[in-house]
Amino acid sequence: MKEAVAFLVFNRPECTERTFAEIRRARPQRLFVVADGPRLSRTGEAEKCKAVREIIDNGVDWPCDVERNYSNKNLGCASRLATGLTWAFSRAESLIVLEDDCLPDPSFFVYCEELLSKYRHDARVGQICGTPFIKSKVDTEFSYLYSRYGPIWGWASWRRAWSYYDLELRSWPQLKRSGNLGSIINSQRERVVRSALYDKLHAGNPSTWDFQWGYAKLFNSMLSVIPRVSLIENIGFGQEATHTATTSQVLGRFEMEFPLHHPDRVIPDMLFETAFSNHCAPSSLTKVKLRAASALKRVRRCFNP
């Protein structure tokens, strides 16, 4: 496989070992590994972080250029992944990105590699996604559809798209004052949720990095490619997870059929977009006064645009 892979790891040896086994099976020529350091307050975490890194160090048994970006101290999920991905994209024009708990079907790599090549110079497309996220399969006659939303359970992108990323959302106050949010987001419920969420992220000390990536795509008019079947199984739910300790969001992992059947037009699929928006911003949210903190908690697991 010619496309580079970025592997984001932390403190879960079991998840890391399973996902790394699929990376080894794909045999990428380049591998970037980003790892956060242990939290001093967590007993035994230093040993787990060391075990995770040893899986990589001892497991690359194919011709591969491995570059490591390991932090000795804990930077936190937001800063570590944001800086790590920026580092990786500075080293490679395009990347297939997997977190330790995103177990891919082998066809995921083939699918990503083909579409990274197809849309490499198409500014309308900013991300290749590994799952529809809201369900295991979506209704389309093609191999994939387009959406302004783009889940990050296994994904791929290009340096040109990542260049818009800003962890601190410095452009948000101006956008909010402009009143243009309504022209971008049709749903009033979704505007309420997003506005509260972006207020919190801009206020400082964000605990997550992925909503900012969704913001970059949404407000720079970049679409995501959504596969018709989920190619990723999230195996990270549990007490050691940063944001997904409990959830009912369990998707199957399926194989993509080839050759890919490409859509006729590069436009968002409105049925999918409506379903995604309703799933992540249900009507009950309009009946309460949303606070920024509660908005972030409410949408943490399901609103990954």
C-alpha positions in Angstrom: 0.0 0.0 0.0 1.5 3.3 -1.1 -0.6 5.7 1.0 0.8 6.5 4.4 -1.1 5.5 7.6 -1.2 7.7 10.8 -1.9 5.5 13.9 -3.0 7.4 17.0 -2.4 5.5 20.3 -2.3 6.1 24.0 -2.8 3.6 26.8 -4.8 0.6 25.5 -2.6 -2.3 24.5 -5.5 -4.7 23.7 -7.1 -2.2 21.2 -3.8 -1.2 19.8 -2.7 -4.8 19.2 -5.9 -5.7 17.3 -6.0 -2.5 15.1 -2.2 -2.7 14.5 -2.7 -6.3 13.2 -4.9 -4.9 10.4 -2.3 -2.2 9.6 0.4 -4.9 9.4 -1.9 -6.9 7.1 -2.2 -3.9 4.8 1.6 -3.3 4.8 1.8 0.5 4.2 5.1 1.8 3.0 5.0 4.7 5.5 3.6 4.6 9.1 3.3 7.6 11.4 2.7 6.8 15.1 1.4 9.5 17.4 1.3 8.7 21.1 0.4 10.7 24.2 2.2 10.4 27.5 0.8 8.9 30.7 -1.1 10.9 33.3 0.8 11.0 36.6 -2.5 10.7 38.5 -3.4 7.4 37.0 -1.7 4.4 38.6 -0.2 2.0 36.1 -0.8 4.2 33.1 2.9 4.6 32.4 3.2 0.8 32.0 0.3 0.7 29.7 1.6 3.5 27.5 5.0 1.7 27.4 3.3 -1.6 26.4 1.4 0.2 23.6 4.6 1.6 22.1 6.3 -1.8 22.3 3.6 -3.3 20.1 4.6 -0.8 17.4 8.4 -1.1 18.0 8.3 -4.9 17.9 5.6 -5.4 15.4 6.7 -3.8 12.1 8.0 -6.8 10.2 7.6 -5.6 6.7 9.5 -2.9 4.6 8.1 0.3 6.2 9.4 3.8 7.0 8.2 4.3 10.5 8.2 7.8 12.1 7.2 8.3 15.7 5.9 11.3 17.5 5.8 10.3 21.2 5.1 12.7 24.0 6.8 12.1 27.3 4.2 14.0 29.2 0.4 13.9 28.9 -0.9 16.6 26.5 -4.5 15.5 26.6 -6.7 14.3 23.8 -7.3 17.6 22.1 -3.7 18.9 22.0 -2.0 15.5 21.4 -4.1 14.5 18.4 -4.3 17.9 16.9 -0.5 18.5 17.1 0.2 14.9 16.1 -2.0 15.0 13.0 -0.5 18.4 12.0 2.9 16.9 12.3 1.9 13.8 10.2 0.3 15.9 7.5 3.5 18.1 7.3 5.3 14.8 6.5 2.8 13.4 4.0 0.5 14.9 1.4 -2.3 12.4 2.3 -3.0 10.1 5.2 -5.2 7.2 6.2 -5.9 7.9 9.9 -6.8 5.2 12.5 -7.2 5.6 16.3 -6.3 2.6 18.4 -9.9 1.6 18.9 -11.0 1.8 15.2 -10.8 -1.7 13.9 -10.9 -1.6 10.0 -12.0 -4.2 7.6 -9.1 -5.0 5.2 -11.1 -3.4 2.3 -11.0 -0.1 4.2 -7.4 0.5 3.1 -8.1 -0.3 -0.6 -11.2 2.0 -0.5 -9.3 4.8 1.0 -6.3 4.5 -1.3 -8.5 4.6 -4.4 -10.5 7.6 -3.3 -7.5 9.5 -2.0 -6.2 9.3 -5.6 -9.5 10.1 -7.2 -10.2 13.2 -5.2 -6.6 14.3 -4.6 -7.0 17.6 -6.4 -10.8 18.0 -6.0 -11.2 20.9 -3.5 -14.9 19.9 -3.1 -14.0 16.8 -1.1 -12.1 17.1 2.2 -12.4 13.7 3.8 -12.9 10.0 3.1 -14.9 8.3 5.9 -14.8 4.7 7.1 -18.3 4.6 8.4 -21.8 6.2 8.1 -21.8 6.3 11.9 -25.6 6.6 12.3 -26.1 3.0 11.2 -24.1 0.2 9.6 -25.5 0.6 6.1 -27.0 3.5 4.2 -29.5 3.4 1.3 -27.6 4.3 -1.9 -27.1 2.6 -5.3 -23.5 3.7 -5.3 -20.5 2.6 -3.2 -20.6 5.8 -1.3 -22.4 9.2 -1.0 -21.4 12.7 -0.2 -22.2 14.7 3.0 -21.2 17.8 4.8 -20.9 15.6 7.9 -17.9 13.3 8.2 -17.4 10.8 11.1 -13.8 10.2 12.2 -14.0 6.5 13.1 -11.4 5.6 10.5 -10.8 8.3 7.8 -8.5 9.7 5.3 -7.6 13.2 4.0 -5.1 15.4 2.4 -2.7 18.2 3.6 -4.7 20.7 1.5 -7.8 20.0 3.6 -6.1 19.8 7.0 -4.5 23.2 6.4 -7.9 24.7 7.4 -7.8 23.1 10.8 -7.7 25.3 13.9 -8.0 23.7 17.4 -9.0 27.0 19.0 -11.7 28.0 16.4 -10.4 31.5 16.2 -12.7 32.4 13.3 -15.9 31.4 15.2 -16.7 34.8 16.9 -16.7 36.6 13.6 -18.8 33.9 11.9 -21.2 34.0 14.8 -21.6 37.8 14.6 -22.1 37.7 10.9 -25.3 35.7 11.2 -24.2 33.4 8.4 -24.7 30.2 10.5 -28.3 30.1 9.4 -27.3 30.0 5.7 -25.0 27.0 6.3 -27.2 25.0 8.8 -30.9 24.7 7.9 -32.0 23.0 11.1 -32.7 25.4 14.0 -32.1 22.6 16.5 -28.7 21.9 15.0 -27.8 25.6 15.0 -28.6 25.8 18.7 -26.4 22.8 19.4 -23.5 23.9 17.2 -23.5 27.4 18.5 -23.3 26.3 22.1 -20.6 23.7 21.2 -18.4 26.2 19.3 -18.8 28.7 22.1 -17.3 26.2 24.5 -14.5 25.1 22.2 -13.5 28.7 21.4 -13.6 29.6 25.1 -10.4 27.6 25.7 -9.0 24.3 27.0 -11.0 22.1 24.6 -11.2 18.4 25.6 -11.6 17.2 22.1 -10.1 17.8 18.6 -12.6 16.3 16.2 -15.4 18.9 16.3 -12.9 21.5 15.2 -12.1 19.3 12.2 -15.8 19.1 11.4 -16.0 22.9 11.7 -13.1 23.3 9.2 -14.8 21.2 6.7 -18.2 22.6 7.1 -17.3 26.3 6.9 -14.8 25.8 4.1 -17.4 23.9 2.0 -15.7 20.6 1.9 -17.7 17.4 1.6 -17.0 14.0 3.1 -17.3 10.7 1.3 -19.5 8.3 3.3 -19.3 4.6 2.5 -22.6 2.6 1.9 -21.5 0.1 4.6 -19.5 0.6 7.8 -15.9 -0.5 7.2 -14.9 0.2 10.9 -15.8 -1.4 14.2 -15.2 0.7 17.3 -13.7 -1.7 19.9 -12.9 1.0 22.4 -16.0 1.4 24.5 -15.3 0.9 28.1 -14.0 2.6 31.3 -10.5 3.3 29.7 -12.0 5.3 26.9 -11.6 9.0 26.9 -15.1 9.9 25.6 -16.9 6.6 25.0 -17.2 4.9 28.3 -20.7 3.8 27.6 -22.8 3.9 24.4 -25.4 2.0 22.4 -23.7 3.0 19.2 -22.4 -0.4 17.9 -21.9 -0.8 14.2 -21.1 -3.9 12.2 -17.9 -4.1 10.2 -18.4 -5.0 6.6 -16.4 -5.5 3.4 -16.6 -3.0 0.6 -17.3 -4.4 -2.8 -15.1 -3.6 -5.7 -14.9 -2.1 -8.3 -16.3 1.0 -6.7 -19.5 2.4 -8.2 -19.0 6.2 -8.1 -21.9 8.7 -7.7 -22.9 10.7 -10.8 -22.7 14.1 -9.1 -20.6 15.6 -6.3 -23.5 16.9 -4.1 -24.7 16.1 -0.5 -27.2 13.3 -0.1 -30.0 15.2 1.6 -31.7 12.1 3.0 -28.5 11.1 4.8 -27.9 14.7 6.0 -31.4 15.0 7.4 -31.1 11.6 9.2 -27.7 12.6 10.6 -28.9 16.0 11.8 -32.0 14.5 13.5 -30.0 11.8 15.1 -27.5 14.2 16.7 -29.9 17.1 17.4 -33.3 15.6 18.4 -36.3 17.9 18.8 -36.3 17.5 22.6 -33.2 19.7 22.7 -35.3 22.8 21.8 -37.4 22.4 25.0 -34.6 23.2 27.4 -32.2 26.1 27.7 -28.9 24.6 26.5 -25.8 25.4 28.3 -22.5 25.0 26.5 -21.2 22.3 28.8 -24.4 20.2 28.6 -24.5 20.7 24.8 -21.0 19.2 24.5 -21.9 16.3 26.8 -25.1 15.6 24.8 -23.5 15.4 21.4 -20.1 14.0 22.3 -20.6 10.6 20.9 -22.9 11.2 18.0 -22.1 14.6 16.5 -18.7 14.0 14.8 -19.0 16.0 11.6 
